[in-house]
Amino acid sequence: MRHMLTYDMMETARNSNQWIGATASAMASYPVWGAVPNPWINLVAAWGEVAERSFARMVARPDWGIDSVVGEDGRDHLVDVKTEIARPFCDLIRFRVQGRPEGRRRILLVAPMSGHYATLLRPTVHSLLPDAEIWITDWHNTRDIPVSAGKFDIEDYTLYLSDFIRHLGPSINVIAVCQPAPLALAATACLAAEEPDAQPRTLTLFGGPIDPDAARTEVTDFGRRVTMGQLEQFMIQRVGFKYAGVGRLVYPGLLQLASFITMNSETHVRAFTNQIVLAAKGEAADHDRHNRFYDEYLAVMDMPAEFYLSTVERIFKNREIARNAFTVEGRHVDFGAITDVAIKTVEGEQDNISAPGQCLAALDLLTGLPASKKASHLEPGAGHYGIFAGRGWRNNIRPLVLDFIDQNAPS
């Protein structure tokens, strides 16, 4: 009960700040203030506008916003977002392009369950959709999942991925972005050992913690410093009365967001200060660069407590993936069983979340895979987000990934 009240207090604080921002914006926007012009009035109104929008975004699920793509015929084709498999913790959704023949490239994007919605990969989907058929894992906000749906840890996550890959068939090409990289590798190894005909054609791992000890970052240092007891005591709360998942243990999205912002606090303070000044000058726009980024960045979701804790303990502390000691339902997952799937790693030179070397470690685990089936790429100057959504992705990484898929397609 103590943790449930803490959860509701956090939501109350968020709601109060949203209200304060809306009140400041409304009060400072009254026409009467035109009789006594003062730049501070404009600043108060601008602060309120930015604050209201920021705190409101924290509980809003972003839209995909992908309505159409240009086909090879030069025409705009409408895009339908359809659910192919519905599960309690995740849906497998497809972006179906109307009026376009089925493409030969078929890609499953495995989105991270790490605090943000799958829409974080919207730029990735949008850039790949003209050239491929796209599916993506759409993880649900845990606060909306009733306790009756049961637990969800990293073994369940791996089984979900195995089922999705099995459903899509051996012609699918899997791209796992960040957090799911080690579990996508484990799902592939499970299929290699138990159902070889269901393995994906290729697997591309983007900046994931295959071996967190390969290169130290603030994230890996945090995993070493804290004990599991400390995490359970200070990070885990019960969902409050407002949501369908009332009573479920979670790592709240608002706590995760606080951690994200703390890691780059100076950058975020500067960004919001600049946006308030622009709003006061009347130069901010509803969909300007700041709002496009923070509308997505601030939209956070709760994570299942058992998933978060098992990730820290088994991936970061015990390094079960890195030591080839990972198990699923009591069965050892042997990465040496992968012998046919072409695997590529992609890392960013300036990645401060999953530093270069952490993802590359996957190739050393693949003792049964010939060198001709292994590939890697280090993108110069790219940070964590830059490898799947930035200029490096658009100009360099995307073409390399598509070439990798084509090179391993049947002739």
C-alpha positions as a printed Julia matrix, in Angstrom:
411×3 Matrix{Float64}:
  0.0     0.0     0.0
  2.88    2.35    0.76
  4.24    1.92   -2.76
  0.78    2.34   -4.3
  0.37    5.68   -2.53
  3.83    6.72   -3.72
  2.8     5.97   -7.3
 -0.34    8.08   -6.94
  1.67   10.9    -5.34
  3.97   10.97   -8.37
  0.98   11.15  -10.69
 -0.53   13.89   -8.51
  2.7    15.9    -8.73
  2.77   15.52  -12.52
 -0.88   16.53  -12.81
 -0.34   19.53  -10.53
  2.6    20.79  -12.58
  0.55   20.47  -15.75
 -2.23   22.51  -14.1
  0.24   25.16  -12.87
  1.64   25.5   -16.38
 -1.84   25.81  -17.9
 -2.83   28.39  -15.26
  0.31   30.5   -15.81
 -0.2    30.42  -19.58
 -3.85   31.41  -19.32
 -3.33   34.16  -16.72
 -0.39   35.76  -18.52
 -2.21   35.66  -21.87
 -5.11   37.92  -20.84
 -5.39   40.91  -23.22
 -5.43   43.29  -20.26
 -1.68   42.84  -19.91
 -1.29   44.67  -23.2
 -2.01   47.88  -21.29
  1.18   47.43  -19.28
  3.6    45.74  -21.69
  6.38   43.91  -19.89
  8.66   41.17  -21.25
  8.25   39.22  -18.01
  4.57   38.69  -18.77
  5.47   37.09  -22.09
  8.04   34.91  -20.36
  5.5    33.71  -17.81
  3.05   32.85  -20.57
  5.79   31.06  -22.52
  6.94   29.13  -19.44
  3.37   28.05  -18.76
  2.86   26.93  -22.35
  6.04   24.85  -22.38
  5.41   23.41  -18.9
  1.81   22.41  -19.63
  2.74   20.65  -22.85
  5.74   18.88  -21.28
  3.87   17.44  -18.29
  0.85   16.5   -20.42
  3.05   14.47  -22.77
  4.23   12.24  -19.92
  0.94   10.31  -19.89
  0.07   10.48  -23.59
  0.69    7.61  -25.98
  2.17    9.07  -29.19
  0.56    8.33  -32.54
  2.52    6.67  -35.31
  1.64    9.49  -37.7
  2.66    7.48  -40.78
 -0.26    7.99  -43.15
  1.32    7.38  -46.53
  4.55    6.55  -48.36
  5.71    7.14  -51.89
  5.86    3.96  -53.95
  8.1     3.05  -56.88
  5.33    4.28  -59.15
  5.79    7.79  -57.74
  2.35    7.84  -56.13
  1.39    8.24  -52.49
  0.14    4.97  -50.99
 -1.94    4.96  -47.81
 -0.56    3.03  -44.81
 -2.72    0.91  -42.51
 -1.44   -0.03  -39.06
 -2.83   -3.47  -38.28
 -2.41   -5.8   -35.3
 -1.4    -9.3   -36.42
 -0.85  -10.86  -32.98
 -2.32   -9.46  -29.76
 -0.7   -10.43  -26.47
 -1.17   -9.01  -22.94
  2.21   -7.26  -22.9
  2.84   -6.66  -26.59
  1.17   -6.59  -30.0
  2.86   -7.51  -33.24
  1.72   -4.81  -35.63
  2.21   -4.4   -39.36
  2.43   -1.31  -41.51
  0.47   -2.41  -44.55
  0.99   -0.22  -47.64
 -2.16   -0.18  -49.74
 -1.98   -0.66  -53.49
  1.63   -1.84  -53.46
  2.79   -5.34  -54.43
  4.27   -7.4   -51.6
  7.93   -6.46  -51.28
 10.76   -8.98  -51.17
 12.32   -7.35  -48.11
 10.48   -8.32  -44.92
 11.68   -6.71  -41.68
 10.7    -7.18  -38.04
 11.77   -4.21  -35.91
 12.15   -5.2   -32.26
 11.49   -2.04  -30.27
 13.0    -1.63  -26.8
 10.97   -2.01  -23.62
 12.98    0.59  -21.77
 10.65    3.39  -20.84
  9.53    4.74  -24.21
  6.83    3.57  -26.59
  7.66    1.77  -29.82
  6.88    5.06  -31.6
 10.42    6.07  -30.62
 11.33    4.13  -33.78
  8.95    6.16  -35.96
 11.82    7.66  -38.01
 13.25    4.17  -38.52
  9.91    2.79  -39.69
  9.23    5.78  -41.92
 12.59    5.52  -43.66
 12.41    1.75  -44.2
  8.77    1.48  -45.24
  9.21    2.62  -48.88
 11.68   -0.24  -49.42
 10.36   -3.07  -47.22
  7.39   -4.7   -45.55
  7.6    -3.68  -41.88
  6.4    -5.3   -38.65
  7.22   -4.0   -35.15
  6.8    -5.07  -31.54
  4.41   -2.63  -29.86
  5.0    -3.04  -26.12
  2.14   -2.04  -23.82
  2.28    0.35  -20.89
  2.34   -1.99  -17.9
  0.1     0.24  -15.81
 -2.74   -0.72  -18.18
 -2.24   -4.5   -17.84
 -4.32   -6.19  -15.1
 -2.49   -8.25  -12.5
 -4.45  -11.27  -13.75
 -2.3   -11.25  -16.93
  0.6   -12.61  -14.84
  4.29  -11.78  -14.77
  6.6   -10.68  -17.58
 10.38  -11.05  -17.31
 13.25  -11.39  -19.78
 12.44  -15.06  -20.39
  8.88  -14.14  -21.33
 10.25  -11.39  -23.56
 12.46  -13.94  -25.33
  9.52  -16.31  -25.82
  7.42  -13.48  -27.27
 10.15  -12.74  -29.82
 10.48  -16.43  -30.71
  6.73  -16.63  -31.35
  6.72  -13.49  -33.49
  9.67  -14.69  -35.6
  8.05  -18.11  -35.97
  4.82  -16.47  -37.1
  6.57  -14.33  -39.74
  8.54  -17.24  -41.19
 12.16  -17.85  -42.22
 12.18  -15.03  -44.8
 11.98  -12.39  -42.05
 14.91  -10.1   -41.28
 15.08   -9.04  -37.65
 16.44   -5.67  -36.49
 16.72   -5.31  -32.69
 17.32   -1.79  -31.39
 19.26   -1.3   -28.12
 17.76   -3.09  -25.09
 16.28   -6.11  -26.96
 19.54   -6.95  -28.77
 20.68   -9.67  -26.3
 17.17  -11.15  -26.06
 16.69  -11.13  -29.84
 19.98  -13.03  -30.06
 18.7   -15.47  -27.44
 15.38  -15.93  -29.29
 17.29  -16.73  -32.48
 19.46  -19.24  -30.63
 16.35  -20.9   -29.17
 14.89  -21.33  -32.64
 18.23  -22.54  -34.01
 18.32  -25.33  -31.44
 14.64  -26.31  -31.4
 13.14  -25.22  -34.76
 15.92  -24.53  -37.28
 13.43  -23.98  -40.1
 11.86  -21.08  -38.17
 15.06  -19.04  -37.82
 15.13  -15.54  -39.34
 17.19  -14.94  -42.44
 19.25  -12.13  -40.9
 19.6   -10.52  -37.48
 20.92   -6.97  -37.06
 21.73   -5.78  -33.55
 21.8    -2.04  -32.89
 23.75   -0.77  -29.88
 22.64   -3.41  -27.39
 24.3    -4.59  -24.13
 25.42   -8.05  -25.22
 28.42   -7.72  -22.89
 28.03   -4.69  -20.61
 31.59   -5.17  -19.31
 33.11   -4.73  -22.76
 32.99   -0.93  -22.38
 31.99    0.97  -19.25
 29.26    3.61  -19.3
 27.2     5.36  -16.64
 24.51    2.72  -17.21
 26.86   -0.21  -16.56
 28.43    1.56  -13.58
 24.98    2.01  -12.07
 24.31   -1.7   -12.54
 27.49   -2.52  -10.61
 26.96   -0.01   -7.78
 23.43   -0.8    -6.69
 22.23   -4.02   -5.09
 19.07   -5.8    -6.13
 17.61   -5.01   -2.72
 18.2    -1.29   -3.27
 16.5    -1.44   -6.67
 13.47   -3.22   -5.23
 13.23   -0.74   -2.37
 13.69    2.52   -4.25
 12.72    1.89   -7.9
  9.75   -0.46   -7.7
  6.23    0.76   -6.94
  2.67   -0.53   -7.25
  0.39    0.96   -9.88
 -2.16    3.28   -8.33
 -5.94    3.18   -8.34
 -6.39    5.17  -11.55
 -5.23    2.46  -13.96
 -6.29   -1.07  -14.97
 -3.03   -2.49  -13.64
 -3.76   -1.34  -10.09
 -1.54   -3.2    -7.64
  0.93   -4.44  -10.27
  4.61   -3.96   -9.41
  6.34   -1.69  -11.93
  9.34    0.49  -12.53
  7.35    3.72  -13.15
  7.88    5.64  -16.34
  8.18    8.92  -14.44
 11.1     7.52  -12.44
 12.72    6.31  -15.65
 12.26    9.73  -17.23
 13.96   11.35  -14.23
 16.94    9.03  -14.78
 17.06    9.83  -18.52
 17.05   13.58  -17.88
 19.64   13.37  -15.09
 22.12   11.72  -17.44
 22.12   14.82  -19.7
 20.61   17.46  -17.43
 22.59   20.41  -18.83
 21.46   19.64  -22.37
 17.8    19.4   -21.35
 17.87   22.57  -19.24
 19.41   24.48  -22.14
 16.85   23.07  -24.6
 13.86   24.08  -22.45
 15.31   27.5   -21.64
 15.79   28.2   -25.35
 12.26   27.0   -26.11
 10.74   29.31  -23.49
 12.62   32.27  -24.94
 11.47   31.38  -28.47
  7.87   31.01  -27.27
  8.06   34.41  -25.56
  9.25   35.93  -28.84
  6.47   34.21  -30.76
  8.99   32.18  -32.74
  8.12   28.69  -31.42
  5.87   26.44  -33.49
  3.61   23.53  -32.55
  5.7    21.03  -34.49
  9.13   22.64  -34.36
 12.25   20.61  -33.73
 12.01   20.94  -29.93
  8.39   19.8   -29.74
  8.87   16.95  -32.2
 11.68   15.56  -30.07
 10.24   16.12  -26.6
  6.71   15.04  -27.49
  8.27   11.59  -27.98
 11.02   11.76  -25.37
  8.71   12.76  -22.52
  6.07   10.12  -23.34
  7.08    7.32  -20.99
  5.59    3.99  -20.0
  5.86    1.81  -16.92
  8.0    -1.33  -17.11
  7.12   -4.65  -15.42
  9.1    -4.88  -12.18
 10.18   -8.47  -12.86
 11.41   -7.52  -16.34
 13.45   -4.58  -15.05
 14.94   -6.5   -12.14
 15.78   -9.6   -14.2
 17.41   -7.41  -16.84
 19.68   -5.75  -14.29
 20.5    -8.98  -12.49
 20.9   -11.37  -15.42
 22.09   -9.16  -18.29
 24.21   -6.59  -16.41
 25.29   -8.13  -13.11
 25.56  -11.83  -13.94
 26.3   -11.27  -17.66
 24.42  -14.43  -18.58
 24.29  -13.5   -22.28
 27.97  -12.52  -22.43
 28.98  -15.79  -20.7
 26.69  -17.94  -22.87
 24.92  -19.01  -19.66
 21.41  -17.73  -20.38
 18.47  -20.07  -19.76
 14.81  -19.96  -20.76
 12.36  -22.11  -18.81
 15.27  -24.13  -17.46
 16.79  -24.81  -20.9
 20.26  -23.52  -21.74
 20.36  -21.17  -24.71
 23.52  -21.99  -26.67
 24.55  -19.24  -29.08
 26.85  -21.72  -30.79
 23.7   -23.35  -32.18
 23.29  -20.46  -34.62
 24.92  -21.65  -37.84
 22.85  -20.2   -40.71
 21.57  -16.75  -39.68
 23.61  -13.82  -41.0
 24.27  -11.45  -38.07
 25.44   -7.84  -38.13
 26.16   -5.44  -35.27
 25.81   -1.66  -35.53
 27.31    0.7   -32.95
 27.72    4.45  -32.54
 31.16    5.86  -31.82
 29.76    8.36  -29.28
 27.14    6.08  -27.72
 27.17    6.77  -23.97
 24.43    4.25  -23.15
 25.67    1.12  -24.9
 29.27    1.96  -25.73
 31.16    0.51  -28.71
 32.23   -3.04  -27.97
 29.17   -4.04  -25.94
 27.16   -5.06  -29.0
 30.15   -6.24  -31.04
 30.72   -8.91  -28.37
 27.83  -10.86  -29.94
 30.03  -12.0   -32.81
 32.46  -13.76  -30.46
 29.59  -15.79  -29.0
 28.65  -17.18  -32.41
 31.16  -20.01  -32.47
 29.1   -22.05  -34.94
 28.61  -19.24  -37.44
 31.11  -18.86  -40.3
 32.94  -15.54  -40.64
 31.19  -14.93  -43.96
 27.89  -14.66  -42.04
 29.2   -12.08  -39.55
 29.44   -8.33  -40.08
 29.81   -5.16  -38.01
 29.69   -1.41  -38.45
 30.85    1.47  -36.22
 29.24    4.77  -37.17
 31.66    7.71  -36.65
 30.33   10.5   -34.45
 26.96    8.85  -33.81
 25.37    8.72  -30.37
 22.83    6.22  -29.12
 19.79    7.67  -30.9
 21.81    8.58  -33.95
 22.3     4.97  -35.03
 18.58    4.43  -35.7
 17.07    7.88  -36.16
 19.72   10.48  -36.96
 21.78   11.61  -39.91
 24.14    8.66  -39.57
 21.18    6.3   -39.84
 19.74    8.01  -42.91
 22.96    8.52  -44.81
 25.09    5.51  -43.88
 23.51    2.86  -41.66
 20.18    2.41  -43.45
 21.8     1.68  -46.84
 24.27   -0.72  -45.19
 21.48   -2.61  -43.43
 19.43   -2.94  -46.61
 22.53   -4.12  -48.5
 23.19   -6.68  -45.76
 19.63   -7.98  -46.09
 19.92   -8.17  -49.89
 23.3    -9.91  -49.79
 21.81  -12.7   -47.68
 18.61  -13.08  -49.68
 18.24  -16.21  -51.8
 19.4   -15.71  -55.36
